Amino acid sequence: MAQYPLYQEIILDTNGQQRKFPFMIWTYLTERSELHHHNFAELSFAIEGRGSQTVGGIKYPLLPGTVTFIPPHQLHHFHSDPGSTGIRKYCIIFDIALLSGTPLTSGHYNFLLQFGNQAPPAVTLNTEQTTRMKQLMDDMLWENDHTEIGRTSLILAKLTEVLLLLLRVHFQTYGEEHAKLAEDAVAGNTLVQKDTIQQSEKQHKGSSGSIDTMRDVIQYVHLHYIDSLKLEQLASRYGISPPYFSRSFKKRTGQSFLHYLHALRVRSAISLLISTDLAVTDLPPEVGFDSFRTFTRVFKAHTGMTPSEYRTAQRNSH
């Protein structure tokens, strides 16, 4: 029987305030999780136990001090090592849209969305960093369980600090290759602000095509890439002309809309090929393609192999 990943659709409820503040934090101890994905972002911090986690079909060590950020709809699961009593973690889940209310730059935001795709999703902190991270987690846990004035503002401030600490350690851990990816994201954000596109924005009423609007577009694409998405439909949704939308999107991401969308879908297909035994012919609708022929053509264009060849190569390498 084919192994299907679980889809978790959780209504974020924080003391009955989920509609106002979609954020939850808790601690737990468990030996494993099933392969799953969800429409919210997940941030975890391991404090006890050893094991491994698989995100997007790639295995990473899971140790005390490991911090992992998983964007929406990224396939993942973990398990503790044999003989271990389990993994104890802090776990945070939140609506990715919350980040638009933080001081994180658009470049930082774009880079976080690449975790588990073009960038590794986890880092392991040193002793000093672990102590700092635990204090931040405890602060958020306390605020989450109380209703003091400024509760949501403090949680967002602490969440921002956690994510920036994660990004700093990520750059230090993975070096030039992934630091360059992050720099490109930030540079893309700067170009949007400085390029002549900014002059075009003045011709549009409201915030259509603005930096905040394009961040919303990218977020929407990450949440709905499995659905039928067309450039013209998205442009209309955000009140932008298709040519202007296309230019703005490429300035923001460094890629055309279609290439960006296809890359997300191919990455999702790779996760399914590696992590499940779903038949290759069943994959197209699971990752947003409406035909097997198109799926195979796009997959080969991005990886140099057909889906079947890719699965065989991965299995032979282990």
N, C-alpha and C positions, 0 to 999 in steps of 0.2 A: 504493500500500500504506500502511495506517495506521501511524503512528509510535507505538510503545509504549515507555513509560519502562522502563528496566532496574530490576530489584529486586536489590539487593546484600544477600546474607545472609552476613556474614562472622563467623567464629568468632574472637572477639578473643583473641589469643595474645600474651602478654607474657612471653617467656622461659619458656614452658610453664606460666604461672600464670593462664591466662585464667579458670579457674573461680573463682579466689580474687580476681583483680583484673582485671576486663575493661576494659583501657585500653591504647591504643597511640598513639605519637607518632612521626612521621618527617618528613623534608623531601623535597621532590621538585620537579622542573622539568618542566612539560608545557605544550602549547599549548592543550589543550581537554579537556573531559570530556563524556561523553554524558549525556543527560537520565536521571536515576536517583533512587532513594530507597532508604532502608534503615531497619532497626529500631533503630539506635543513633544517638546524638547526634554531631554533627560540629562541630568548632571549627577554623577555619583562620586563618592569619595570613600575608598576602602580603608578601614582602620585595623582590621584583624583578618588573619587567614591568608592562604595563598591558593592560587588557581590560575585560570586563564579565561579570557573573554574573546568572543568572536564578533566582530563588527564589520558589516559589509563583506563577509566571507573571509576575512583575514583575522588570524589569531594573534592576540596580544597578551603579555603576562598581566596578572592581576595580583598585586602585592599590597601590603600596608603602605599607604601614601599614594596609591594610584588614583588619579583624578581622570574621569572620562566624561566627555561631552558628546551626546548623541543627538543629532538633528532629527526632526520629524521624519517618519517613515524609513528610518535606517534599520535594516534587519540586524538583530543582535541577540546574544545569549551568553551566559557564563556558567562555569562550574568550578567547584573547589577541587583541590588535589585529593587523591585517595588518602584516606586516613585523617584528613582534616575535619575539624568540627564545623566547617563552613566559612563563609565570608561575611564579615560584619561591615555594613556600609551606612553612610548617610546617603539618602537618595532625594533628589529634588526633581519634580516635574513641573513644567510651566508652559503656558502659551508663548510661543516664540515671539508673538507680537509685543510682549512685555518689554523686550529689549529696545523697542523704538522709544520707550520712555526713560532710557538710561543715557548716560554720557558716552556710551560706546560709539565710536565713529562708524560710519558706513563701511569702511574698510575692515575694521575688526569684525563687524557683523557678517560681512560677506565671507571672511575667512573662516569663521565658526561654522558657517553652513557647509564648508568643504570638509569638515571633520568626518572621517569615515569614507570619504570619496577620494579627493586628491591629497588629503592630509591625514596622518594618523590621529585617531580620536582620543588618545590617552597619553598621559605623562606620569612619571612617578617622582614625587617630591622628596627633597632631602629632609633631614630632621627639623631644621629651622622652618622650612616652608610648611612641613606637615603640622607643626605646632600652630603656625599662623592660620592655616586652612581650617584646622579643627576649631579654633576660636571663632572664626567667621561662621562656620556651620552651626556651632552652638548658639551664636548670637541670632542667626536666622531662625533656628528651631524655637528659641525662647519667644521671639517676636511673633512667630507664626501661631504659637499657642496662647497668646495674650491679645488684648484689644486696647493697648495703650495708644495714646495720641501719636500720630506719625508712624504707625506700624508699617504700612505699606511702603512709605518713603524709605524707612530704614532698611527694610528687606531688599528693596531695589538697589539701594546703595551698597549693601553687603554683597548682593548677587553680582553687581558690576565689579566689585573688588575681587571676588572669586574668579570671575571670567578673565579679568586682566592678569591676575596672577597665573592662571592657567596658560594664557597666551605667552606671557614672558618665559615661563618654563618650557613651553613648547618650542619657542625659537631657540632657547639654549640647548634643548635636547636634540632637536632634529637638524640643526645647522642651516647651512646656506640654501639648500634646495627648497625647504618649506618656508624658510624666512623670505625667500624671493617670491614665493607664491603670495605670502601675506603682503609683502611690499607692493606687489602688482595690484592687489586688491585696494590697498590704501591709495596707490598712485591713480588707479582708475577713479576713485572717489574724488581725488584732487582735480583730475582732468575734467570731470563733470562740472566742477565748480568754476574752473578757469577757462574752459574751452568756449568757443563761440556758441555752443549749444545753450549756454546760459543766457545769451542774448535772445535766442529763440524763445526761452521760457517766458520772457517778458511779454510775448505776444499771446500767451495762453493765460486765461483767467484762473484764479485760484492757484492750487499747488500742482496742477496737472503737469507731469513730466519732471517735477522737481526731484531733488535728491530723496526726500522722504517718500514720495510717490513711487520712485523706482525701487526703493527698498521694499515697499509693500508689494510691488510686482514680483520681485525675486522671492520674497517669502511665499507669495501665492503659488508661484511655480513649484517651489519645493513641497508645498502641501498638496498640490493637485496634479503633479506630473503624470500620474497614472490615468488621469481623465483626458478627454479630448481637448487639447489646448491649441488654439490658433492665434497667431500674432494679431490678426485683425480683430478677433473677439476680445483679446486682452486690451488692445489699444482702445477699443470702444468702452470697455468696462472702466478704464481709468481716464476716459475723456481726452485721449491723445490721438493725434493722427498717426496712422500706421508708419509712414516714413520717419516721423519724429520719434515714435516709440522705438523703432528699430535702431536708430542712431544712438538714442539715449541708453538703450539696453547694452549695446556693444561697448559704449564708452564706460559703462558701469562695470561690466563683467569681463571685457576683453574678448568676448565671443559673440557670435550672432545668436539670436534667440533660438533658432532651430538647433544649432550645434549644442547650445547649453542644455536645451530640453532633451536632446538625444543622449547627451553624456549622462544625465541623471537616470534616464531609462536604462541605458546600457549598464551603468553601475549597479542598478537594482537587479537587472538580469544576471549579472555576474554573481551577486550575492546569492540568488536563488540557485544558480548552477552549482555553486560550491557548497552551499549549506543545506540543500534539499535534494531529493531524488525526483523532483517533478519532471515529467517528460518535456523535452525541448519544445515540442509542438504546443504544449499548454502554456508556455511562457508569455507569448505576445500580449494577450489581454491583461496578464498580471502586472505588466510593466508599462502599459500605455500604448502599445502598438495595435493597429486594427487589422493587420495581416501578417502571416508568417513570413511572406516574401520580403516585406518591408523591414520587419524585425531582423531577419538574417542579413539583409544588405547593409543596414545601419550598423549592426553589431560588428560585421566584418570590417567596415570602414573605420571603426574606432579601435578595434583590437587586432586586426590582421588575420583573424580566424573566424570560422563559423561558430555558432554557439556549441554545437556538438564537438567540434575540434577543441574548443576552449575547455569544456568539461573534461574531455579525455586527457588533455595536457595537464590539467590541474591534478587529476587523480593519479596520473603516472608519476608526478613529481613528489608524491607523498608515499 
